[in-house]
Amino acid sequence: MRGWWREIAGLVLPVACGGCGRPRTELCPPCRDELTGPGPRRVRPLPEPAGLPVVHAAAPYADAVRSVLLAHKERGVLWLAGPLGSALAGAVEAAAGRSDGPGAGPLLLVPVPSSRRSVRARGHDPTRRIALAAAGRLRGRGRAARVIPVLRQRRAVADQSGLGAPGRFANLAGALEVVAGGARLMGRGRVVLVDDLMTTGASLTEAARALSAVHPSFIPGLIGGDVERGFVQPTAAVVACSPSSFDINRN
């Protein structure tokens, strides 16, 4: 029934690939392949900011990937959260590594928050929507995962799109904070910061600073025979980053 309805709707409403515009398909196989890319990879912007967590990205921000992200974020093509979430889920798994042993908690996806102004203008929060889709994909693969939106903006910030790297860092410095009770939630699993796109790394650096400001970072270990659990320095995952960051390999 669902396939029949979508076929009929395609005769009435224009349907085009979210990546290349090919008619009568929502996301064509070549564009879907671009979104998954060569596989998640650790990425580093140049210059690499101090405090940037280890970041993994699913694909370079170019061509079809750029079109799909913009269609979802700016044009409200909300169903694209599904394939974008699948791509982000792969990057989250790469960022988190193997964390499913005995006693391991769930993967905790912490979205970098959008400003209230941009959410109102767009009518949705794209990063949170993609994060929810990614968590669903991870659970479908047998990994415990959930989204915990524990970050919020504590002051107004300017639109980042018109700023260079120094301006972006100055704009975001000290702009984020953890909501009340957020530290307790983060202690219950493996934290992975998530965003749709990384350019300079300013947003992820500020998000990591805000998380570490409320909870000391240390690796859980054995102390006196007892397992002491605490906040682990977060890693980060994004759908896409600049091609130059994606191509650089300095592991």
C-alpha positions in Angstrom: 0.0 0.0 0.0 2.8 2.4 0.9 4.6 1.9 -2.4 1.4 2.3 -4.3 0.6 5.6 -2.6 4.1 7.0 -3.2 3.8 6.0 -6.8 0.5 7.9 -7.2 1.8 10.8 -5.3 4.7 11.0 -7.7 2.2 11.7 -10.5 0.8 14.7 -8.7 3.8 16.1 -6.6 7.2 16.6 -8.1 9.7 14.0 -6.8 13.4 14.4 -7.4 16.6 13.0 -6.0 17.7 15.0 -3.0 21.3 14.8 -4.3 21.3 15.3 -8.1 17.7 16.3 -8.9 17.1 13.1 -11.0 13.3 12.9 -11.4 11.0 10.3 -9.9 13.4 9.1 -7.2 13.9 10.4 -3.7 17.6 9.5 -3.5 19.2 7.7 -6.4 21.7 4.9 -5.9 24.8 6.9 -7.0 23.9 9.8 -4.6 23.2 7.3 -1.8 26.7 5.8 -2.5 28.3 9.3 -2.2 26.6 9.8 1.1 28.1 6.6 2.5 31.4 7.5 0.8 34.5 5.3 1.1 33.6 4.6 4.7 33.9 6.6 7.9 37.3 8.2 8.4 39.1 10.2 11.0 39.2 13.8 9.9 41.2 16.9 10.9 40.8 20.5 9.8 43.8 22.6 9.1 44.6 24.3 11.3 43.5 21.8 13.9 42.1 23.7 16.9 43.3 22.9 20.4 40.6 21.0 22.3 39.0 19.5 19.2 37.9 15.9 20.0 38.8 13.0 17.7 36.3 13.4 14.8 35.1 10.8 12.3 33.1 11.8 9.2 31.1 9.7 6.8 31.8 11.6 3.6 33.3 14.7 2.1 31.1 17.8 1.9 30.8 18.1 -1.9 28.4 17.4 -4.8 25.5 15.1 -3.8 26.4 15.1 -0.1 26.3 18.9 0.0 23.0 19.0 -1.9 21.4 16.4 0.4 22.5 18.2 3.6 21.3 21.6 2.3 18.0 20.1 1.2 17.4 18.6 4.6 18.6 21.6 6.6 17.4 24.6 4.6 14.5 23.3 2.4 12.9 21.1 5.0 13.1 17.8 3.0 12.7 15.9 6.3 12.7 12.4 5.0 16.4 12.9 4.1 17.1 12.5 7.8 16.8 8.8 7.3 19.8 8.3 4.8 21.7 11.1 6.6 21.1 9.3 9.9 22.4 6.0 8.4 25.6 7.8 7.3 26.0 9.4 10.7 25.5 6.0 12.5 28.5 4.7 10.6 30.6 7.6 11.7 29.4 7.2 15.3 30.4 3.5 15.3 33.9 4.5 14.0 34.2 7.2 16.7 33.1 5.1 19.6 35.0 2.0 18.6 34.1 -1.3 20.3 32.2 -0.4 23.4 29.8 -3.3 23.7 31.7 -5.5 26.2 30.5 -6.5 29.6 29.2 -3.6 31.6 29.4 -1.2 28.7 26.7 1.4 28.6 24.8 2.7 25.6 26.2 5.1 23.0 25.0 8.6 24.0 24.7 10.9 21.0 24.9 14.5 22.1 23.9 16.9 19.3 25.6 20.2 18.8 22.6 22.6 19.4 21.2 24.9 16.9 20.2 28.4 17.9 16.5 29.0 18.7 16.4 31.5 16.0 17.6 29.1 13.3 15.2 26.4 14.5 12.3 28.8 14.3 13.3 29.9 10.8 13.8 26.4 9.5 10.9 24.9 11.4 13.0 22.0 12.7 16.3 21.2 14.3 18.3 19.3 11.6 21.1 18.0 13.7 18.8 16.6 16.4 16.6 15.0 13.7 19.6 13.3 12.1 20.9 12.2 15.5 17.6 10.6 16.3 17.7 8.8 13.0 21.2 7.6 13.6 20.3 6.3 17.1 17.5 4.3 15.5 19.8 2.8 12.9 22.3 1.9 15.6 19.6 0.1 17.7 18.6 -1.7 14.5 22.2 -3.0 14.3 22.0 -4.3 17.9 23.9 -1.4 19.6 22.2 0.4 22.5 22.1 4.1 21.6 20.0 7.1 22.4 20.1 10.9 22.0 20.7 13.1 25.0 20.3 16.8 24.1 22.3 18.0 27.1 23.8 21.0 25.5 22.2 24.4 25.0 23.3 27.9 24.0 23.8 30.1 27.0 24.0 33.3 24.9 23.1 34.5 21.4 25.6 33.8 18.6 25.8 35.2 15.1 25.2 33.2 12.0 28.4 31.3 11.4 28.0 31.1 7.6 29.5 34.6 7.0 32.4 34.2 9.3 36.0 33.0 8.7 37.8 30.6 11.1 38.9 33.2 13.7 35.4 34.8 13.7 33.7 31.4 14.2 35.9 30.6 17.2 35.3 34.1 18.7 31.6 33.8 18.0 31.2 30.5 19.8 33.7 30.9 22.7 31.8 30.2 25.9 28.5 30.0 24.1 27.4 26.5 25.2 26.6 25.0 28.5 25.3 21.7 29.9 21.7 21.7 31.1 20.9 20.8 34.7 21.2 17.1 35.2 23.2 16.6 32.0 26.4 15.4 33.7 24.4 12.6 35.4 23.1 11.5 32.1 26.5 11.5 30.4 27.9 9.2 33.1 25.6 6.4 31.9 27.3 5.5 28.6 29.8 6.4 25.9 29.4 10.1 24.9 29.7 10.9 21.2 29.2 14.5 20.0 27.3 14.6 16.7 26.8 17.3 14.1 25.8 17.3 10.5 28.9 19.2 9.2 32.4 20.2 10.4 34.2 23.0 8.7 36.7 24.7 11.0 35.9 22.6 14.0 34.8 25.6 16.1 31.4 24.1 17.0 32.7 20.7 18.1 35.6 22.3 20.0 33.2 24.5 22.0 30.8 21.6 22.6 33.7 19.5 24.0 34.7 22.4 26.2 31.2 22.7 27.6 31.0 19.0 28.4 34.4 18.9 30.1 33.6 22.0 32.1 31.0 20.2 34.2 32.6 16.8 34.6 36.3 15.9 34.9 37.6 13.7 32.1 39.1 10.3 33.0 39.0 6.8 31.6 37.1 4.3 33.8 39.6 1.9 35.5 40.0 -0.6 38.2 40.6 1.0 41.6 40.9 -1.2 44.6 39.2 -4.0 42.8 36.1 -2.0 42.0 35.1 -0.5 38.7 34.9 3.2 38.9 32.9 4.7 36.1 33.0 8.3 35.0 32.8 10.7 32.1 35.1 9.6 29.2 36.6 12.4 27.0 34.0 12.5 24.1 34.7 11.7 20.6 32.7 13.2 17.7 31.0 12.1 14.5 29.7 14.1 11.6 28.0 13.3 8.4 30.4 15.4 6.3 33.4 17.7 6.5 35.4 19.7 3.9 37.1 17.5 1.3 40.5 18.8 2.4 39.9 17.6 6.0 38.6 14.3 4.7 41.6 13.7 2.6 44.3 14.5 5.2 45.4 11.4 7.0 47.8 12.1 9.9 46.8 9.3 12.3 
